[in-house]
Amino acid sequence: MTDALTATGDSTTQPPPAYRWFVLIVISMAMFANYYVYDSIAPIADILKSDLGFTDANIGSLYSVYSIAAVIILLLGGFIIDRYGTVKSTILFAAICTFAAILNAVSSDFTVMLVARFLLGLGSEPLIVAITTALAKWFKGKELSFAFGINLTIARLGSVSADWSPTWAKGAYDGWQGPLVIAAVIGVLVLVSALVYGALEKVASRRYQLGGAGETDKLVLSDFFLFSRSFWFVVLLCVTFYSAIFPFRSFAIKFFIDSWELTREVAGQYNSVLPLAAMVATPLFGLLVDKIGKRALFMAVGAFLLMPVYLMMAYHVAPLWVPIIMMGVAFSLIPAVMWPSVAYIVEERRLGTAYAVMTLIQQIGVAGMNWTIGRSNDVFGASAANPMGYAPGMWIFSILGFLALFFAIMLRREETGPNAHGLETITAGSSMNEVNP
C-alpha cells in the first residue's frame, strides 16, 4: 500500500479528476444496490404474511438477523480490510451481498430467507466500511467530504427506489417472489460495481500515484473506560433514535396499508420521505450547525419532533403527511449533528473505537426492536381488520422518542456545564479551544 500523497506531490502522477469521479460513481452504485436489497422486504411485508403465512415477528426477524450479523462482523473491526486491502475486501463483501440477494429470492422457506438476510448483514456492513476506506484513498486532501456526500446520496437512492418499487414495478407485486427477483437482479450490481472498481484501481495504480487508504474503525476495549459522559449520552441518543426509526420503516408500508387504507404504491411513497428528506436536508442542517453551534440543542429539537409522531399516526390525530414531515425533519437533523459531534467529544486517536461503539450498540438496539415490534403486532393482532393492533408498537416507538429527548437534554446539560467539549459554542469560524459557554 502506497503512502498518502502530500500537498507537495507531483500532481501529474495523480489520477485526473474525471477518473476519480468515475470511480466514485462506480463504487457508489454498489452502495445503491446494497441499500435496495436491504429495503426490499418492507414493500412485501403484508404479502409475506398473506402468501407464505409469515408472522410480523418473522418479518422483524428478517431485519434483526441482519443487525446481529452486522454486530458479529463489527467485532472483527477493520482487520480484514486492513489485511487484504480495499479492492479484495470490496469484491469479497460484494460477492456475499449478491449471493444473499439471490438466495433470498429463490426460496419461500423462512429459514432460507433468514440465512440470506444474515449473509447480507455479514457482507453489507463491512462493504460500507470498505467503500468508505476506498474513498479516502481516492479523495483524501481533495473533495473528500463532498465525495462522501455524493456516495451517501446515491446509496439512499437505493432505499428510495425500493420504497417506490410498487409504483415503477407494479406488475411484479402479484406475489412475494417478483419483487425479490428484482432485488436479486439489482443485487448483482453490487458485485459488478466492485469488480469494475477493482479494474479501475488496478489500471490507475500502474499509471498514477494513489493516496493511502483511510484507517478503518476498530473496537479497542480499553478505550471504553476513557470516554466522557457526553459521549455516552450521544451513544444512548443514537441507539434510541435509530431503534425508533429503522424498525418503524421495516413495518411502515404494511402499517400504512392496514391502518391508513393506502394503496401499496402510495404507502411506499410515504415511506420514501425519510431517505429523501435526509438526502436534501441533512447537508443543509450540517451547514447550519457548523455556522451557529448549539449541537446538543439541535439534537434535543430533533428528538422532540420525533416523540409524538407515532401516536399521531396510530390514532389519526392529524393528516398523515404532518407526522411524516416531522419525522423527516428529525431523521435529517439528528444524524447531521450527532455523528460529527463525536469528533468534538472524543480525541482523534480514539475516534475509531468511538464510532465502532456507536455502530455496535445501534445495531444491537435495532435488532432487538425489529423483533419486539413484530412480536407486539402479532400479540395484539395488528391487521387491516384490527388497525389498533399497531398501537402498542407505536407506543413503544414513542417511549424511545421520549428517551431520545431525555438523553439529548442530559447531553445539553453536560455541554453547558464545566465539562463541556464545545458542542454548543464551536462554530466553523471559531477556535476548538473555545469550549466554555
C-alpha positions in Angstrom: 0.0 0.0 0.0 1.5 3.3 -1.0 1.8 6.3 1.3 -0.8 9.1 1.0 0.1 12.0 -1.3 1.5 15.1 0.3 0.5 18.6 -0.6 3.7 18.9 -2.5 3.4 15.7 -4.5 3.7 15.8 -8.3 0.1 16.4 -9.4 0.9 14.9 -12.8 1.1 11.5 -11.2 -2.3 11.8 -9.7 -5.5 10.4 -11.4 -7.3 13.1 -13.4 -10.5 14.5 -11.7 -12.7 12.8 -14.3 -11.2 9.4 -13.4 -11.7 9.9 -9.7 -15.3 11.0 -10.1 -16.0 8.0 -12.3 -14.5 5.7 -9.6 -16.9 7.4 -7.1 -19.9 6.8 -9.3 -19.0 3.2 -9.9 -18.4 2.4 -6.3 -21.5 4.3 -5.1 -23.6 2.1 -7.4 -22.6 -0.8 -5.2 -24.0 1.1 -2.3 -27.2 1.9 -4.2 -27.8 -1.8 -4.9 -26.8 -2.7 -1.4 -29.4 -0.3 0.1 -32.1 -1.5 -2.3 -31.6 -5.2 -1.3 -31.8 -4.3 2.4 -35.0 -2.4 2.0 -36.7 -4.8 -0.4 -38.6 -6.7 2.4 -40.7 -3.8 3.6 -42.8 -3.4 0.5 -43.8 -7.1 0.6 -44.3 -7.5 4.3 -48.1 -8.0 4.0 -47.6 -10.3 1.0 -45.2 -12.5 3.0 -47.9 -12.7 5.7 -50.8 -13.5 3.3 -49.0 -15.7 0.8 -46.4 -17.5 3.0 -48.0 -17.3 6.4 -45.2 -15.3 7.9 -45.9 -13.6 11.2 -44.8 -10.0 11.9 -42.2 -11.4 14.3 -40.9 -13.4 11.4 -40.7 -10.3 9.3 -39.0 -8.4 12.1 -36.5 -11.3 12.5 -35.5 -10.8 8.8 -34.3 -7.4 9.8 -33.0 -8.4 13.3 -30.8 -11.2 11.9 -29.2 -8.7 9.6 -28.2 -6.5 12.6 -27.0 -9.5 14.5 -24.7 -10.3 11.6 -23.5 -6.7 11.5 -22.6 -6.8 15.2 -20.6 -10.0 14.7 -18.7 -8.6 11.7 -18.2 -5.3 13.5 -16.4 -7.1 16.3 -13.8 -8.2 13.8 -13.2 -4.5 13.2 -11.5 -3.4 10.0 -8.8 -6.1 10.2 -10.0 -7.9 7.0 -9.9 -4.6 5.1 -6.5 -3.6 6.6 -5.0 -7.0 5.8 -6.3 -7.6 2.3 -6.8 -4.1 1.0 -9.8 -2.2 -0.2 -10.1 -3.9 -3.6 -10.1 -7.5 -2.5 -12.3 -6.7 0.5 -14.8 -4.8 -1.5 -15.1 -7.6 -4.0 -15.4 -10.3 -1.2 -18.1 -8.4 0.7 -19.9 -7.5 -2.6 -20.0 -11.2 -3.6 -21.5 -12.1 -0.2 -24.2 -9.4 -0.7 -25.0 -10.6 -4.2 -25.3 -14.2 -3.2 -27.5 -13.2 -0.3 -29.8 -11.3 -2.6 -30.2 -14.2 -4.9 -30.7 -16.7 -2.1 -33.4 -14.5 -0.7 -35.3 -14.7 -3.9 -35.2 -18.4 -4.7 -36.9 -20.0 -1.7 -40.1 -19.3 0.3 -38.7 -21.2 3.3 -38.4 -18.8 6.2 -35.1 -20.4 7.4 -33.5 -19.9 4.0 -34.6 -16.3 3.9 -33.2 -15.9 7.4 -29.9 -17.3 6.3 -29.9 -14.9 3.3 -30.5 -11.9 5.5 -27.8 -13.0 7.9 -25.3 -13.2 5.0 -26.5 -9.8 3.8 -25.6 -8.4 7.1 -22.2 -10.1 7.0 -21.5 -8.6 3.6 -23.2 -5.2 3.7 -21.9 -3.6 6.8 -18.1 -4.3 6.1 -18.8 -3.4 2.4 -19.8 0.1 3.5 -16.7 0.3 5.6 -14.5 -0.9 2.7 -16.1 1.6 0.3 -15.6 4.5 2.8 -12.0 3.4 3.2 -11.5 3.3 -0.6 -13.0 6.8 -1.0 -10.4 8.1 1.4 -7.7 6.7 -0.8 -9.1 8.5 -3.9 -10.2 11.8 -2.4 -8.2 12.5 0.7 -6.8 16.0 0.6 -9.2 16.9 -2.2 -13.0 16.8 -2.1 -13.4 14.0 0.5 -16.4 15.4 2.3 -18.2 16.2 -0.9 -17.4 12.7 -2.2 -18.8 11.1 0.9 -21.9 13.2 0.5 -22.4 12.1 -3.1 -21.8 8.5 -2.1 -24.4 8.6 0.6 -26.9 10.3 -1.7 -26.6 7.6 -4.3 -26.8 5.0 -1.6 -30.0 6.4 -0.2 -31.5 6.5 -3.7 -31.4 2.7 -3.3 -33.8 2.9 -0.4 -36.0 5.4 -2.2 -36.1 3.1 -5.3 -37.1 0.1 -3.1 -39.9 2.1 -1.5 -41.1 3.3 -4.9 -40.8 -0.2 -6.5 -44.6 -0.9 -6.1 -45.1 2.1 -8.4 -42.4 1.5 -11.1 -42.7 -2.3 -10.9 -46.3 -2.7 -10.0 -46.7 -5.8 -12.1 -44.2 -7.7 -10.0 -46.3 -7.3 -6.9 -48.8 -10.0 -7.6 -46.8 -12.3 -5.3 -43.9 -12.4 -2.9 -41.2 -13.6 -5.3 -41.3 -11.0 -8.1 -40.1 -8.1 -6.0 -37.3 -10.2 -4.5 -36.2 -11.3 -8.0 -35.9 -7.6 -8.9 -33.9 -7.1 -5.8 -31.6 -10.0 -6.7 -31.1 -8.6 -10.2 -30.2 -5.2 -8.7 -28.1 -7.1 -6.1 -25.9 -8.4 -9.0 -24.9 -4.7 -9.5 -23.1 -4.8 -6.1 -20.6 -7.4 -7.3 -20.4 -5.9 -10.8 -19.6 -2.4 -9.4 -17.0 -3.9 -7.1 -15.3 -5.7 -10.0 -15.3 -2.6 -12.1 -13.9 -0.6 -9.2 -11.1 -3.2 -8.8 -10.2 -3.0 -12.5 -10.2 0.8 -12.4 -7.9 0.9 -9.4 -5.6 -1.7 -11.0 -5.2 0.4 -14.1 -4.8 3.6 -12.0 -2.1 2.0 -9.8 0.1 1.4 -12.8 -0.3 4.9 -14.2 -0.9 7.2 -11.2 0.1 7.7 -7.6 -2.9 6.9 -5.3 -3.3 8.1 -1.8 -3.2 5.7 1.2 -6.4 4.1 2.3 -8.3 5.6 5.2 -8.0 4.0 8.6 -10.9 1.7 9.4 -12.8 1.9 12.7 -11.7 -0.7 15.2 -13.1 -1.6 18.6 -10.4 -1.1 21.3 -11.9 -2.4 24.5 -9.5 -0.5 26.8 -10.9 2.8 25.4 -14.4 2.1 26.8 -13.4 3.4 30.2 -11.9 6.6 28.8 -14.9 8.2 27.2 -16.7 11.1 28.8 -20.3 11.3 29.9 -21.1 13.4 26.9 -20.1 10.6 24.6 -22.3 8.1 26.4 -25.2 10.4 26.2 -24.6 10.6 22.4 -24.5 6.8 22.2 -27.7 6.5 24.2 -29.4 9.1 21.9 -28.1 7.2 18.9 -29.5 3.8 19.9 -32.9 5.2 21.0 -33.2 7.3 17.9 -32.3 4.7 15.3 -34.3 2.0 17.2 -37.3 4.2 16.7 -36.6 5.0 13.0 -35.4 1.9 11.2 -37.7 -0.7 12.8 -40.6 1.6 12.0 -39.5 1.7 8.4 -39.5 -2.1 8.4 -43.3 -2.2 9.0 -44.3 1.2 7.8 -45.7 0.2 4.4 -47.7 -2.6 5.9 -48.9 -0.2 8.6 -49.9 2.5 6.1 -51.8 -0.1 4.0 -53.7 -1.6 7.0 -54.2 1.4 9.2 -54.5 4.3 6.7 -56.0 2.3 3.9 -53.4 3.4 1.4 -52.5 1.6 -1.7 -49.1 -0.2 -1.8 -47.8 2.5 -4.2 -48.8 5.4 -2.0 -47.6 3.7 1.2 -44.2 3.1 -0.4 -44.0 6.8 -1.4 -44.8 7.9 2.1 -42.1 5.6 3.4 -39.6 7.1 1.0 -39.9 10.5 2.6 -37.4 9.8 5.3 -34.4 8.9 3.0 -35.5 11.6 0.5 -35.6 14.2 3.3 -32.2 13.1 4.6 -30.7 13.4 1.1 -31.7 17.0 0.8 -31.8 18.4 4.4 -29.0 16.6 6.2 -26.2 18.6 4.4 -28.2 21.8 5.0 -28.6 21.1 8.7 -24.9 20.3 8.9 -24.0 23.7 7.4 -26.4 25.4 9.7 -25.0 23.8 12.8 -21.4 24.5 11.7 -22.4 28.1 11.4 -24.2 28.6 14.7 -23.2 25.7 17.0 -25.8 24.6 19.6 -25.4 21.0 18.6 -26.9 19.5 21.7 -29.9 21.9 21.4 -30.5 20.8 17.8 -30.4 17.2 18.8 -33.0 17.9 21.5 -35.2 19.7 19.0 -35.0 16.7 16.6 -35.9 14.2 19.4 -38.8 16.5 20.5 -40.1 16.4 16.9 -39.8 12.6 16.9 -41.6 11.9 20.2 -45.3 12.5 19.2 -45.3 11.3 15.6 -46.0 7.6 16.2 -49.1 8.3 18.3 -50.2 10.9 15.8 -50.1 8.1 13.2 -51.6 5.4 15.4 -54.6 7.5 16.4 -55.0 9.5 13.2 -54.9 12.8 15.1 -53.6 14.7 12.0 -53.3 14.1 8.3 -50.5 11.5 7.6 -48.3 14.0 5.9 -47.9 16.0 9.1 -46.2 13.3 11.3 -44.2 12.1 8.2 -42.8 15.6 7.7 -41.9 15.9 11.4 -40.2 12.5 11.3 -38.4 13.5 8.1 -37.0 16.7 9.8 -35.9 14.6 12.8 -34.3 12.0 10.6 -32.3 14.7 8.7 -31.5 16.8 11.7 -30.2 14.4 14.4 -27.7 12.4 12.2 -26.4 15.7 10.7 -25.5 16.8 14.2 -24.9 13.6 16.1 -22.2 11.8 14.1 -19.9 14.9 13.6 -20.3 15.8 17.3 -18.3 12.8 18.3 -15.2 14.3 16.8 -15.5 17.2 19.3 -16.1 14.9 22.3 -13.5 12.2 21.6 -9.8 12.7 21.0 -8.7 11.8 17.5 -6.8 8.6 18.3 -9.9 7.1 19.9 -12.4 8.1 17.2 -12.2 4.7 15.5 -13.3 3.0 18.7 -15.9 5.7 19.4 -17.7 5.2 16.0 -17.4 1.4 16.3 -19.0 1.5 19.7 -21.8 3.7 18.5 -22.5 1.5 15.5 -22.3 -1.7 17.6 -24.8 -0.5 20.2 -27.0 1.0 17.5 -27.2 -2.4 15.7 -28.0 -4.2 18.9 -30.8 -1.8 19.6 -32.2 -2.1 16.1 -32.0 -5.9 16.1 -34.0 -6.1 19.4 -36.6 -3.5 18.4 -37.3 -5.1 15.0 -38.3 -8.4 16.6 -40.1 -6.6 19.5 -42.3 -4.6 17.2 -43.1 -7.6 15.1 -44.0 -9.6 18.2 -46.1 -6.8 19.5 -48.0 -6.7 16.2 -48.7 -10.4 16.4 -49.7 -10.4 20.1 -52.2 -7.6 19.5 -53.4 -8.8 16.1 -52.3 -5.9 14.0 -54.0 -6.1 10.6 -56.4 -4.3 8.3 -59.3 -5.8 10.2 -57.7 -4.6 13.5 -55.6 -1.5 12.8 -55.5 -0.6 16.5 -53.3 -3.7 17.0 -50.5 -1.5 15.8 -51.0 1.0 18.7 -48.9 -0.8 21.3 -45.9 -0.9 19.0 -46.4 2.8 18.2 -46.4 3.4 22.0 -43.0 1.6 22.2 -41.6 3.9 19.5 -43.0 6.9 21.3 -41.2 5.8 24.5 -38.0 5.6 22.6 -38.6 9.1 21.3 -39.1 10.3 24.8 -35.8 8.6 25.9 -34.0 10.2 23.0 -35.3 13.6 24.1 -34.2 12.8 27.7 -30.7 11.9 26.6 -30.4 14.9 24.4 -31.4 17.2 27.3 -28.8 15.5 29.5 -26.2 16.0 26.8 -27.1 19.7 26.6 -26.9 20.0 30.4 -23.4 18.4 30.3 -22.3 20.6 27.4 -23.4 23.8 29.2 -21.5 22.9 32.3 -17.8 22.8 33.4 -17.2 19.6 31.4 -18.3 21.0 28.1 -16.5 20.0 24.9 -17.7 22.9 22.8 -20.8 21.3 21.2 -22.8 24.4 21.9 -20.1 27.0 21.2 -17.8 25.9 18.5 -18.7 27.2 15.0 -16.9 27.0 11.7 -15.1 30.2 12.3 -14.2 29.7 16.0 -11.3 28.0 17.7 -11.5 24.5 19.0 -10.3 25.9 22.3 -13.5 27.9 22.8 -15.4 25.2 24.7 -16.9 27.1 27.6 -20.3 28.5 27.2 
